[in-house]
Structures are given as C-alpha cells and as structure tokens.
Amino acid sequence: MTRHTDVVVVGGGQAGLAAGYHLRRHRLDFVILDAEAAPGGAWQHMWDSLHLFSPAQYSSLPGRLMPAQPGETYPDTGHVVNYLADYEKRYDLPIQHGTRVDAVRRDTDRLLVEADSGTWRARAVISATGTWSRPFLPAVPGRSVFTGRQLHTVNYRSPADFAGQRVLVVGGGNSGAQIAADLALDGQVEVTWVTQRPPRFLPDDIDGRALFDVATARRRALEAGRSDTGGVASLGDIVAVPPVRAARDAGLLTAQPMFTQLTATAVRWADGSTREADAVIWCTGFRPALAHLAPLNLRGARGHIPTDGTRALGEPRLHLLGYGDWTGPASATLIGVGRPARDAAREIAALM
Ligand SMILES: Cc1cc2nc3c(=O)[nH]c(=O)nc-3n(C[C@H](O)[C@H](O)[C@H](O)COP(=O)(O)OP(=O)(O)OC[C@H]3O[C@@H](n4cnc5c(N)ncnc54)[C@H](O)[C@@H]3O)c2cc1C
C-alpha cells in the first residue's frame, strides 16, 4: 500500500523528534519512521554507567526543558530515554516505531520512501538516522587472527562482563576514555588504553555547556564572515567528566601508543613489544547511517552527502539532521539539534 504525506522523517531519535516538533509548528503533514521498537534512539543502547556531559537544562530539545534528575548533575541515559519518550507523547508526534526504511528514491515530483511496512510518497524527506547503527572498526593487521573477544563501543555494557580479564581499550575520544575509566575504576579488570595520538583532555571546567558555547561562537564568526575560531576540536578531544577525571587523577588513565598488529592472543607494537589480552574494545567511532539514501546517488567525499546547511546539494527535497557538524554546528547533540531542525522545517515549508 502506498501512502501520501508532505514529509517523511526517517529516524525517531532526538534529531527526528526535533524535526517533528518544528514540522508541526509549520502545520505540515508528516510521519516519523523509526527502526527502534521503543522511544529513545541510540540512548537505549549505551553502556550502563554513561552520563551526559552537560547538566539537564543544557541537554534539551526545542520546546521542553529536560527536567533535572534528582541527585545527579549529569543525567544518566535512562533519564534521557524517559525524556525522549515523554517528548514524543507531549507533542503527540506521529511516530511509527519498529519501521525500518530500506530506500528513498526519486519518483517524478515526489520522493518514494520504501519501508518494511509499506511505501510513502512524500514531497520532502528528513533523514535523521544517526550513526549508532554503523560502528567503525579500523583495518588493523591480524584483527581476524585474534582469538579473544572483540567488541565495539556499541556492545560494551559494564566492567562486570570483564572481571579478572586483560582488556585493551582502543580510541582517544570520549568513548575510549570513558570506557577505559569505567573498567579501570572497577578494580577487577586489567586495562590498557591505546590511542593513536597522545590523548587531549579538555580543561576540567569545560563540559558540554562550554562546548556548545564554543560551537555557537564559531557559527556566529563564520556567519559574520570573520575567521574560523577552530571550534570545539581546537580545545581538545576528551571531556573530563567526573569518572574520567577520577581515573586520570588516580594515574589509571595513561595511554599507550597504537599497536601495529594483533596476534592470536596479544597485540604487538612497532618496537616488537607485546601484551596479552583477553578482549579488545574498539572505541573507534561511527559513520553516518545513510544506506537508505544510496538510490539517490548523493555521496560525496568521506561518505558524507554534501549539504548547504541541512539541505542536500544534489536533492533539494532531502534534509539531513544530526550525524555531525557537517549538517550544522553541534547538530549531533541534544541541545544543538534544535536549530538545524528548525531551519530544515522552515526550508521545507517554503518549498511547499
Ligand atoms: C557514547 C556517546 C555519548 C554521548 N553523549 C552525549 C551527551 O552527553 N550529550 C549530547 O548532547 N550528545 C551526546 N552524544 C551524541 C548524540 O546526542 C547521540 O549520539 C544521539 O543518540 C544522536 O541522536 P540522533 O537522533 O542523531 O541519532 P540516534 O539516537 O542514533 O537515532 C537515530 C534513530 O534512527 C533509527 N534508524 C536508523 N536507520 C534507520 C532506518 N533505515 N529506518 C528507520 N529508522 C532508522 C535508529 O534506530 C534510531 O532510533 C553522545 C553520543 C555517544 C555515542
């Protein structure tokens, strides 16, 4: 059966919900199709001890402040999931959970959105599928030879799964530092943290609030034609959230350089030294989940789709939301996605 609507939003995590909020304000007819069976997007799957890097009121979607979590300055992921579930209900967003979109195609004056539960003909599409479903693993020699456990950030839950084991954590970003700290502070796991270059901790007084301010200052500078301030990346890579700070200050978070090879039971560095390991956790990032857009043939360099703001350059009826800074400064954060969502909805309304 083919259904008709103004806009299909693909993905019902925070980016899809922010899109829905603004589409509703423009009184457009739309549907949000989300592969997850329940609300919360990727937040449902993150590891047990994870907390936001900003206080609740700095982690809000448009229209509704995230309430504080009693006893926590930085809310945990369960609190975020509850907030997103409540947001869906509060704004009565037309979201269909458990619906995966396989393909978006051009069809004369419409875009055809093919999902496992049917097809929609839409005048515009907002893709907000995030990155969680596309974990990235680097091509390191011997990866297939290693007989221990290998997992990615997406599969990590808690130190209890590694009690008494020797674990290598690979990655110098926030996930790598936080998972290494989680394991090290537990005291039951022998952790080696490995990073491609020496880790760059942000100053301790900088959390997500300050990062958002820096990203905003950068956007304003660029909009005003002033020189690029370098944004968040110029400050460092790792937010010194409380567990990271605690592990670092206890001397538990000293990074080793990247090894060059895995063997059946160990990793080996360029100088020939080795370390036995029971498990390797690859905290090596994500790629945007864009497979459903392949029929539109829009991919540019680095697997991204070139955009002007959120609008795809090669297909003006398609907007991309979330994913990373290439779809708007801080657009892959809770507080940052509101602005590009507003812009996307406004452009779509103008197009109609
Ligand atoms: C470890 C970690 C910590 C983070 N901490 C913070 C933080 O403290 N503060 C902050 O603001 N941000 C943080 N972020 C960044 C960001 O807020 C989250 O990654 C957030 O989940 C991104 O939301 P999203 O809506 O773009 O994507 P997602 O939450 O991944 O939602 C995308 C949705 O689209 C669905 N989907 C995917 N493909 C399809 C398809 N083909 N058809 C239908 N549905 C599909 C998915 O199932 C999912 O429900 C963190 C990210 C990570 C990984």
The ligand as an ORCA input file, in Angstrom:
! r2SCAN-3c Opt
* xyz 0 1
  C      28.750      7.419     23.834
  C      28.057      8.668     23.444
  C      27.827      9.674     24.369
  C      27.157     10.851     24.007
  N      26.952     11.804     24.945
  C      26.259     12.924     24.616
  C      25.936     13.910     25.601
  O      26.333     13.808     26.750
  N      25.190     14.991     25.235
  C      24.740     15.140     23.947
  O      24.049     16.111     23.663
  N      25.070     14.240     22.992
  C      25.802     13.145     23.297
  N      26.068     12.195     22.329
  C      25.747     12.484     20.918
  C      24.280     12.339     20.479
  O      23.452     13.121     21.290
  C      23.776     10.912     20.433
  O      24.613     10.134     19.612
  C      22.335     10.812     19.894
  O      21.889      9.493     20.047
  C      22.196     11.224     18.420
  O      20.813     11.300     18.131
  P      20.227     11.044     16.668
  O      18.779     11.246     16.750
  O      21.009     11.829     15.681
  O      20.585      9.505     16.376
  P      20.067      8.179     17.132
  O      19.850      8.402     18.563
  O      21.011      7.100     16.712
  O      18.637      7.934     16.456
  C      18.519      7.515     15.136
  C      17.277      6.653     15.042
  O      17.095      6.307     13.667
  C      16.773      4.936     13.588
  N      17.172      4.452     12.261
  C      18.419      4.242     11.771
  N      18.341      3.813     10.490
  C      17.018      3.741     10.187
  C      16.298      3.366      9.011
  N      16.919      2.985      7.893
  N      14.937      3.423      9.047
  C      14.283      3.825     10.159
  N      14.942      4.195     11.302
  C      16.273      4.152     11.311
  C      17.551      4.298     14.718
  O      17.024      3.042     15.057
  C      17.384      5.353     15.812
  O      16.223      5.138     16.566
  C      26.729     11.023     22.668
  C      26.966     10.004     21.734
  C      27.613      8.832     22.106
  C      27.840      7.766     21.077
*
